[in-house]
Amino acid sequence: MSNRPNIVATLHFKRTLRTASSERLVALHGTRDAVAVDLHFLPDGTAAGTVTVLDGSGITDADVPELLERIDEDFLPGIQLGDEDEEGNAGVSFTVVFARGAESFQSAPSTPSPARGR
């Protein structure tokens, strides 16, 4: 048995964006961003998600199944990992990426350009 702390259990999720068919979440480990999650709720009742595990989060490949289960339980009520419809399509599908963190960028408000040739 490992003495390693259960990182997934200590994550604090914060919703950063919500639309009628999607959500964006950030999971914090202490005060650091650890995981970014984009969830898309599809018209057929299924969901697709992208889970980005950030470098330095302490989360390893071995933690991924527990992480996905936590996201499923906390944010996907009524859709279960492992559920399939009659055609064999998954109720939830995730793409998991391990990546280096980056800054958030926003487009700058446009400013009118000065009149030319007058």
DSSP file (Angstrom, degrees, kcal/mol; ACC not computed):
  #  RESIDUE AA STRUCTURE BP1 BP2  ACC     N-H-->O    O-->H-N    N-H-->O    O-->H-N    TCO  KAPPA ALPHA  PHI   PSI    X-CA   Y-CA   Z-CA
    1    1 A M              0   0    0      0, 0.0     2,-0.2     0, 0.0     0, 0.0   0.000 360.0 360.0 360.0 138.6    0.0    0.0    0.0
    2    2 A S        -     0   0    0      1,-0.1     0, 0.0     2,-0.1     0, 0.0  -0.532 360.0-150.7 -85.1 145.6    1.3    3.5   -0.9
    3    3 A N        +     0   0    0     -2,-0.2    -1,-0.1     2,-0.1     0, 0.0   0.373  61.2 123.4 -89.1   3.0    1.8    6.3    1.5
    4    4 A R        -     0   0    0      1,-0.1    -2,-0.1     2,-0.0     0, 0.0  -0.440  69.2-113.4 -66.5 132.7    1.1    8.7   -1.3
    5    5 A P        -     0   0    0      0, 0.0     2,-1.4     0, 0.0     3,-0.1  -0.311  29.2-105.6 -66.2 152.5   -1.8   11.1   -0.5
    6    6 A N     >  -     0   0    0      1,-0.2     4,-0.8     2,-0.1     3,-0.2  -0.652  40.4-178.8 -80.3  94.2   -5.0   10.7   -2.5
    7    7 A I  H >> S+     0   0    0     -2,-1.4     3,-1.0     1,-0.2     4,-0.7   0.894  75.1  58.7 -64.1 -42.3   -4.6   13.8   -4.7
    8    8 A V  H >4 S+     0   0    0      1,-0.3     3,-1.0     2,-0.2    -1,-0.2   0.883 103.0  53.5 -58.0 -39.6   -7.9   13.3   -6.5
    9    9 A A  H 34 S+     0   0    0      1,-0.2    -1,-0.3    -3,-0.2    -2,-0.2   0.763 107.6  52.0 -67.0 -24.2   -9.9   13.5   -3.3
   10   10 A T  H << S+     0   0    0     -3,-1.0    20,-0.4    -4,-0.8    -1,-0.2   0.532  82.4 115.4 -91.2  -6.0   -8.2   16.8   -2.3
   11   11 A L    <<  -     0   0    0     -3,-1.0     2,-0.5    -4,-0.7    18,-0.2  -0.375  53.2-152.2 -66.9 140.9   -9.1   18.6   -5.6
   12   12 A H  E     -A   28   0A   0     16,-2.4    16,-2.9    18,-0.1     2,-0.3  -0.968  12.7-147.7-114.2 116.1  -11.4   21.6   -5.4
   13   13 A F  E     -A   27   0A   0     -2,-0.5     2,-0.4    14,-0.2    14,-0.2  -0.644  12.7-170.8 -89.2 140.6  -13.4   22.1   -8.6
   14   14 A K  E     -A   26   0A   0     12,-2.6    12,-2.4    -2,-0.3     2,-0.4  -0.994  20.2-133.5-131.2 124.2  -14.4   25.6   -9.7
   15   15 A R  E     +A   25   0A   0     -2,-0.4    10,-0.3    10,-0.2     3,-0.1  -0.649  26.4 173.3 -77.9 126.9  -16.8   26.2  -12.6
   16   16 A T  E     +     0   0A   0      8,-2.8     2,-0.3    -2,-0.4     9,-0.2   0.596  65.1  15.2-108.8 -16.5  -15.4   28.9  -14.9
   17   17 A L  E     -A   24   0A   0      7,-1.5     7,-2.6     2,-0.0     2,-0.4  -0.966  57.5-177.8-158.8 140.0  -17.9   28.8  -17.7
   18   18 A R  E     +A   23   0A   0     -2,-0.3     5,-0.2     5,-0.2     2,-0.2  -0.982   7.1 168.5-142.6 130.8  -21.4   27.4  -18.3
   19   19 A T        -     0   0    0      3,-2.9     3,-0.3    -2,-0.4    -2,-0.0  -0.676  55.2 -87.3-123.0-176.6  -23.5   27.4  -21.4
   20   20 A A  S    S+     0   0    0     -2,-0.2     3,-0.1     1,-0.2     0, 0.0   0.773 126.9  21.2 -64.1 -24.7  -26.7   25.5  -22.3
   21   21 A S  S    S+     0   0    0      1,-0.1    20,-3.2    19,-0.0     2,-0.3   0.287 122.6  39.7-130.0  11.8  -24.6   22.6  -23.6
   22   22 A S  E     - B   0  40A   0     -3,-0.3    -3,-2.9    18,-0.2     2,-0.3  -0.989  50.2-160.5-155.8 164.3  -21.2   22.8  -22.0
   23   23 A E  E     -AB  18  39A   0     16,-2.1    16,-2.8    -2,-0.3     2,-0.4  -0.991   8.1-152.6-143.8 148.8  -19.2   23.6  -18.9
   24   24 A R  E     -AB  17  38A   0     -7,-2.6    -8,-2.8    -2,-0.3    -7,-1.5  -0.995  20.7-179.1-121.9 132.0  -15.6   24.5  -18.2
   25   25 A L  E     -AB  15  37A   0     12,-2.9    12,-2.8    -2,-0.4     2,-0.4  -0.919  17.1-156.2-127.5 151.6  -14.1   23.6  -14.9
   26   26 A V  E     -AB  14  36A   0    -12,-2.4   -12,-2.6    -2,-0.3     2,-0.5  -0.999  12.1-150.3-124.3 133.6  -10.7   24.1  -13.2
   27   27 A A  E     -AB  13  35A   0      8,-3.2     7,-3.2    -2,-0.4     8,-1.6  -0.902  12.3-154.3-103.9 129.6   -9.6   21.8  -10.4
   28   28 A L  E     -AB  12  33A   0    -16,-2.9   -16,-2.4    -2,-0.5     2,-0.6  -0.831  11.9-159.7-103.7 139.3   -7.3   23.3   -7.8
   29   29 A H  E >  S- B   0  32A   0      3,-2.7     3,-1.6    -2,-0.4     2,-0.6  -0.935  79.9 -43.5-112.6 102.8   -4.8   21.4   -5.7
   30   30 A G  T 3  S-     0   0    0     -2,-0.6   -18,-0.1   -20,-0.4    -2,-0.1  -0.673 124.3 -28.9  70.2-120.2   -4.2   23.8   -2.9
   31   31 A T  T 3  S+     0   0    0     -2,-0.6     2,-0.4    -3,-0.1    -1,-0.2   0.356 120.0  95.8-107.0   3.8   -3.8   27.1   -4.7
   32   32 A R  E <  S-B   29   0A   0     -3,-1.6    -3,-2.7    25,-0.1     2,-0.3  -0.760  79.6-114.8-100.9 140.5   -2.5   25.7   -7.9
   33   33 A D  E     +B   28   0A   0     -2,-0.4    -5,-0.2    -5,-0.2     3,-0.1  -0.555  41.7 165.5 -64.0 129.9   -4.4   24.9  -11.1
   34   34 A A  E     +     0   0A   0     -7,-3.2    20,-2.9     1,-0.4     2,-0.3   0.701  57.3  17.2-117.4 -37.4   -4.1   21.1  -11.5
   35   35 A V  E     -BC  27  53A   0     -8,-1.6    -8,-3.2    18,-0.2     2,-0.4  -1.000  54.2-156.4-144.3 138.6   -6.7   20.1  -14.1
   36   36 A A  E     -BC  26  52A   0     16,-2.5    16,-3.3    -2,-0.3     2,-0.4  -0.964  17.4-168.2-113.2 136.4   -8.8   21.8  -16.7
   37   37 A V  E     -BC  25  51A   0    -12,-2.8   -12,-2.9    -2,-0.4     2,-0.5  -0.989  11.8-171.6-130.2 127.7  -12.1   20.1  -17.8
   38   38 A D  E     -BC  24  50A   0     12,-2.5    12,-2.4    -2,-0.4     2,-0.4  -0.986  12.3-170.2-115.3 122.6  -14.3   20.9  -20.8
   39   39 A L  E     -BC  23  49A   0    -16,-2.8   -16,-2.1    -2,-0.5     2,-0.5  -0.931   5.6-166.5-114.9 135.8  -17.6   19.0  -20.8
   40   40 A H  E     -BC  22  48A   0      8,-2.8     8,-2.4    -2,-0.4     2,-0.7  -0.985  10.4-150.2-125.2 123.6  -20.0   19.0  -23.8
   41   41 A F  E     - C   0  47A   0    -20,-3.2     6,-0.2    -2,-0.5    -2,-0.0  -0.834  20.4-149.5 -96.2 116.8  -23.6   17.7  -23.4
   42   42 A L    >   -     0   0    0      4,-2.5     3,-2.1    -2,-0.7     4,-0.1  -0.498  22.3-113.4 -92.4 155.0  -24.7   16.3  -26.6
   43   43 A P  T 3  S+     0   0    0      0, 0.0    -1,-0.1     0, 0.0     4,-0.0   0.750 112.7  63.0 -58.8 -25.5  -28.3   16.2  -28.0
   44   44 A D  T 3  S-     0   0    0      1,-0.1     3,-0.1     2,-0.1    -2,-0.0   0.377 121.8-102.0 -83.4   7.5  -28.5   12.4  -27.7
   45   45 A G  S <  S+     0   0    0     -3,-2.1     2,-0.1     1,-0.3    -1,-0.1   0.452  87.4 114.5  90.0   0.4  -28.1   12.5  -23.9
   46   46 A T        -     0   0    0     -4,-0.1    -4,-2.5    33,-0.0     2,-0.3  -0.442  53.4-141.2 -94.6 174.8  -24.4   11.6  -23.9
   47   47 A A  E     -Cd  41  92A   0     44,-2.2    46,-1.9    -6,-0.2     2,-0.4  -0.985   7.9-161.5-137.5 148.5  -21.4   13.7  -22.9
   48   48 A A  E     -Cd  40  93A   0     -8,-2.4    -8,-2.8    -2,-0.3     2,-0.3  -0.990  16.0-175.2-128.3 139.4  -17.9   14.2  -24.2
   49   49 A G  E     -Cd  39  94A   0     44,-2.7    46,-2.4    -2,-0.4     2,-0.5  -0.967  22.8-150.1-137.5 151.7  -15.1   15.7  -22.2
   50   50 A T  E     -Cd  38  95A   0    -12,-2.4   -12,-2.5    -2,-0.3     2,-0.6  -0.990  17.1-166.9-116.6 124.9  -11.5   16.8  -22.5
   51   51 A V  E     -Cd  37  96A   0     44,-3.1    46,-3.0    -2,-0.5     2,-0.6  -0.957   0.4-166.4-115.5 118.2   -9.5   16.6  -19.3
   52   52 A T  E     -Cd  36  97A   0    -16,-3.3   -16,-2.5    -2,-0.6     2,-0.6  -0.920   5.0-158.6-109.8 113.7   -6.2   18.3  -19.3
   53   53 A V  E     -Cd  35  98A   0     44,-3.2    46,-2.8    -2,-0.6     2,-0.2  -0.811  19.7-136.7 -92.0 122.3   -3.9   17.4  -16.4
   54   54 A L  E >   - d   0  99A   0    -20,-2.9     3,-1.7    -2,-0.6     5,-0.3  -0.562  21.0-100.2 -87.1 142.7   -1.3   20.1  -15.9
   55   55 A D  T 3  S+     0   0    0     44,-2.5    46,-0.2     1,-0.3    -1,-0.1  -0.233 109.2  26.8 -50.9 140.4    2.4   19.5  -15.2
   56   56 A G  T 3  S+     0   0    0      3,-0.1    -1,-0.3    -3,-0.1    44,-0.0   0.478  85.4 114.9  82.9   2.1    3.3   19.8  -11.6
   57   57 A S  S <  S-     0   0    0     -3,-1.7    -2,-0.1   -23,-0.2     3,-0.1   0.753  79.0-128.1 -74.5 -23.4   -0.2   18.8  -10.4
   58   58 A G        +     0   0    0      1,-0.3     2,-0.4    -4,-0.2   -51,-0.1   0.372  66.3 132.2  88.2  -4.5    1.1   15.6   -8.9
   59   59 A I        -     0   0    0     -5,-0.3    -1,-0.3   -25,-0.1     2,-0.2  -0.676  37.1-168.7 -84.6 133.2   -1.6   13.6  -10.8
   60   60 A T    >>  -     0   0    0     -2,-0.4     3,-1.3    -3,-0.1     4,-0.6  -0.610  40.3 -94.9-113.8 173.8   -0.2   10.5  -12.5
   61   61 A D  G >4 S+     0   0    0      1,-0.3     3,-1.1    -2,-0.2    -1,-0.1   0.867 124.1  60.5 -53.9 -37.4   -1.5    8.1  -15.1
   62   62 A A  G 34 S+     0   0    0      1,-0.2     4,-0.4     2,-0.1    -1,-0.3   0.752 101.3  53.8 -65.6 -23.5   -2.6    5.8  -12.2
   63   63 A D  G <> S+     0   0    0     -3,-1.3     4,-2.4     1,-0.2    -1,-0.2   0.626  84.9  88.3 -83.7 -14.4   -4.9    8.6  -10.9
   64   64 A V  H <X S+     0   0    0     -3,-1.1     4,-2.9    -4,-0.6     5,-0.3   0.896  83.2  51.3 -58.8 -48.0   -6.8    9.1  -14.1
   65   65 A P  H  > S+     0   0    0      0, 0.0     4,-2.1     0, 0.0    -1,-0.2   0.921 114.4  44.8 -56.9 -42.1   -9.5    6.4  -13.6
   66   66 A E  H  > S+     0   0    0     -4,-0.4     4,-2.3     2,-0.2    -2,-0.2   0.883 112.4  52.5 -67.4 -37.6  -10.3    7.9  -10.2
   67   67 A L  H  X S+     0   0    0     -4,-2.4     4,-2.4     2,-0.2    -1,-0.2   0.931 110.5  46.8 -62.7 -46.2  -10.2   11.4  -11.6
   68   68 A L  H  X S+     0   0    0     -4,-2.9     4,-2.6     1,-0.2    -2,-0.2   0.895 111.5  51.8 -63.9 -39.8  -12.7   10.5  -14.4
   69   69 A E  H  X S+     0   0    0     -4,-2.1     4,-2.8    -5,-0.3    -1,-0.2   0.906 109.4  50.3 -62.2 -41.4  -14.9    8.8  -11.9
   70   70 A R  H  X S+     0   0    0     -4,-2.3     4,-2.7     2,-0.2     5,-0.3   0.925 111.5  47.4 -63.7 -44.8  -14.9   11.9   -9.7
   71   71 A I  H  X S+     0   0    0     -4,-2.4     4,-2.5     2,-0.2     5,-0.4   0.927 113.2  49.8 -61.5 -44.6  -15.8   14.2  -12.6
   72   72 A D  H  X S+     0   0    0     -4,-2.6     4,-1.6     1,-0.2     7,-0.2   0.937 114.9  42.6 -59.3 -49.1  -18.6   11.8  -13.6
   73   73 A E  H  < S+     0   0    0     -4,-2.8    -2,-0.2     1,-0.2    -1,-0.2   0.889 121.4  39.5 -67.2 -39.8  -20.0   11.7  -10.1
   74   74 A D  H  < S+     0   0    0     -4,-2.7    -2,-0.2    -5,-0.2    -1,-0.2   0.805 131.6  18.1 -82.6 -30.1  -19.8   15.4   -9.4
   75   75 A F  H  < S+     0   0    0     -4,-2.5    -3,-0.2    -5,-0.3    -2,-0.2   0.468 113.7  61.3-126.9  -2.7  -20.7   16.9  -12.8
   76   76 A L    ><  -     0   0    0     -4,-1.6     3,-1.8    -5,-0.4    -1,-0.1  -0.483  62.8-178.5-126.6  63.9  -22.5   14.4  -14.9
   77   77 A P  T 3  S+     0   0    0      0, 0.0     3,-0.1     0, 0.0    -4,-0.1  -0.372  73.7  16.8 -62.9 137.1  -25.7   13.4  -13.1
   78   78 A G  T 3  S+     0   0    0      1,-0.1     2,-0.5    -2,-0.1    -2,-0.0   0.342 109.6  88.6  84.8  -8.8  -27.7   10.8  -14.9
   79   79 A I    <   -     0   0    0     -3,-1.8     2,-0.4    -7,-0.2    -1,-0.1  -0.991  61.5-164.1-122.3 128.0  -24.8    9.8  -17.2
   80   80 A Q    >   -     0   0    0     -2,-0.5     3,-2.0    -3,-0.1    11,-0.3  -0.890  25.9-110.5-116.8 141.7  -22.5    7.1  -15.9
   81   81 A L  T 3  S+     0   0    0     -2,-0.4     3,-0.1     1,-0.3    12,-0.1  -0.434 109.3  26.9 -57.1 136.3  -19.0    6.0  -17.1
   82   82 A G  T 3  S+     0   0    0     10,-0.4    -1,-0.3     1,-0.3     2,-0.1   0.229  89.0 130.9  91.7 -16.0  -19.4    2.6  -18.7
   83   83 A D    <   -     0   0    0     -3,-2.0     8,-2.7     7,-0.0     9,-0.4  -0.463  35.4-172.0 -68.8 143.3  -23.0    3.2  -19.7
   84   84 A E  B     -E   90   0B   0      6,-0.3     6,-0.2    -2,-0.1     2,-0.1  -0.981  16.9-131.4-133.9 149.1  -23.8    2.3  -23.4
   85   85 A D    >   -     0   0    0      4,-2.0     3,-2.1    -2,-0.3     6,-0.0  -0.250  47.2 -82.5 -85.3-175.9  -26.8    2.9  -25.5
   86   86 A E  T 3  S+     0   0    0      1,-0.3    -1,-0.1     2,-0.1    -2,-0.0   0.763 131.2  52.5 -60.4 -25.5  -28.4    0.2  -27.7
   87   87 A E  T 3  S-     0   0    0      2,-0.1    -1,-0.3     0, 0.0     0, 0.0   0.384 121.0-105.0 -93.5   3.9  -25.8    0.9  -30.5
   88   88 A G    <   +     0   0    0     -3,-2.1     2,-0.3     1,-0.3    -2,-0.1   0.572  69.5 147.9  87.2   8.6  -22.8    0.5  -28.1
   89   89 A N        -     0   0    0      1,-0.1    -4,-2.0     2,-0.0    -1,-0.3  -0.600  50.9-112.6 -79.7 138.2  -22.1    4.2  -27.9
   90   90 A A  B     -E   84   0B   0     -2,-0.3    -6,-0.3    -6,-0.2     3,-0.1  -0.384   8.6-140.1 -69.6 144.7  -20.6    5.3  -24.6
   91   91 A G  S    S+     0   0    0     -8,-2.7   -44,-2.2   -11,-0.3     2,-0.4   0.839  93.9  20.3 -69.5 -33.8  -22.7    7.6  -22.3
   92   92 A V  E     -d   47   0A   0     -9,-0.4     2,-0.4   -12,-0.3   -10,-0.4  -0.999  69.1-175.1-135.7 132.0  -19.5    9.5  -21.4
   93   93 A S  E     -d   48   0A   0    -46,-1.9   -44,-2.7    -2,-0.4     2,-0.4  -0.997   7.8-166.9-127.4 138.6  -16.3    9.7  -23.4
   94   94 A F  E     -d   49   0A   0     -2,-0.4     2,-0.5   -46,-0.2   -44,-0.2  -0.939  15.2-156.4-123.0 142.6  -13.2   11.5  -22.2
   95   95 A T  E     -d   50   0A   0    -46,-2.4   -44,-3.1    -2,-0.4     2,-0.5  -0.987  20.2-158.3-109.0 127.2  -10.0   12.5  -23.9
   96   96 A V  E     -d   51   0A   0     -2,-0.5     2,-0.4   -46,-0.2   -44,-0.2  -0.927  11.2-177.7-113.2 130.1   -7.2   12.9  -21.3
   97   97 A V  E     -d   52   0A   0    -46,-3.0   -44,-3.2    -2,-0.5     2,-0.6  -0.980  19.4-149.2-126.8 135.0   -4.2   15.1  -22.0
   98   98 A F  E     +d   53   0A   0     -2,-0.4     2,-0.3   -46,-0.2   -44,-0.2  -0.929  38.0 161.3-100.1 125.3   -1.1   15.7  -19.9
   99   99 A A  E     -d   54   0A   0    -46,-2.8   -44,-2.5    -2,-0.6     2,-0.3  -0.941  44.8-103.9-145.5 160.6    0.2   19.2  -20.7
  100  100 A R        -     0   0    0     -2,-0.3   -46,-0.1   -46,-0.2   -44,-0.0  -0.683  50.9-107.2 -81.1 139.4    2.3   22.0  -19.5
  101  101 A G        -     0   0    0     -2,-0.3     2,-0.3   -46,-0.2    -1,-0.1  -0.234  36.6-169.2 -66.6 156.6    0.2   24.9  -18.2
  102  102 A A        -     0   0    0      0, 0.0     2,-0.1     0, 0.0    -1,-0.0  -0.917  26.8 -94.0-139.3 165.2   -0.2   28.2  -20.1
  103  103 A E        -     0   0    0     -2,-0.3     2,-0.4     1,-0.1     0, 0.0  -0.356  40.5-108.5 -74.5 160.7   -1.5   31.6  -19.4
  104  104 A S        -     0   0    0     -2,-0.1     2,-0.4     2,-0.0    -1,-0.1  -0.773  36.5-162.9 -88.6 137.5   -5.1   32.5  -20.2
  105  105 A F        -     0   0    0     -2,-0.4     2,-0.3     0, 0.0     0, 0.0  -0.941   8.8-171.2-123.4 144.6   -5.4   34.9  -23.0
  106  106 A Q        -     0   0    0     -2,-0.4     2,-0.2     0, 0.0    -2,-0.0  -0.957  32.4-104.6-129.5 150.7   -8.3   37.1  -24.1
  107  107 A S        -     0   0    0     -2,-0.3     3,-0.1     1,-0.1     0, 0.0  -0.504  40.2-117.7 -71.5 144.4   -8.8   39.2  -27.2
  108  108 A A        -     0   0    0     -2,-0.2    -1,-0.1     1,-0.1     3,-0.1  -0.542  34.4 -97.2 -79.8 147.0   -8.3   42.9  -26.6
  109  109 A P        -     0   0    0      0, 0.0     2,-0.2     0, 0.0    -1,-0.1  -0.392  45.9-110.4 -62.1 140.5  -11.3   45.2  -27.2
  110  110 A S        -     0   0    0     -2,-0.1    -3,-0.0    -3,-0.1     3,-0.0  -0.462  29.7-154.4 -74.9 144.4  -11.1   46.7  -30.6
  111  111 A T        -     0   0    0     -2,-0.2     2,-0.0    -3,-0.1    -3,-0.0  -0.932  27.0-101.9-117.2 142.8  -10.3   50.4  -30.8
  112  112 A P        -     0   0    0      0, 0.0     3,-0.1     0, 0.0     0, 0.0  -0.369  37.5-125.0 -63.3 138.1  -11.4   52.5  -33.7
  113  113 A S        -     0   0    0      1,-0.1     3,-0.1    -2,-0.0    -3,-0.0  -0.581  32.7 -97.4 -82.3 148.2   -8.5   53.3  -36.1
  114  114 A P        -     0   0    0      0, 0.0    -1,-0.1     0, 0.0     2,-0.0  -0.287  48.1 -92.9 -63.0 148.9   -7.8   56.9  -36.8
  115  115 A A        -     0   0    0      1,-0.1     2,-0.3    -3,-0.1     3,-0.3  -0.365  45.2-141.6 -62.0 138.7   -9.2   58.3  -40.0
  116  116 A R        +     0   0    0      1,-0.2    -1,-0.1    -3,-0.1    -3,-0.0  -0.802  66.9   9.2-107.1 145.9   -6.8   58.0  -42.9
  117  117 A G              0   0    0     -2,-0.3    -1,-0.2     1,-0.1    -2,-0.0   0.727 360.0 360.0  68.9  25.2   -6.1   60.4  -45.7
  118  118 A R              0   0    0     -3,-0.3    -1,-0.1     0, 0.0    -2,-0.1   0.419 360.0 360.0-109.1 360.0   -8.2   63.4  -44.4
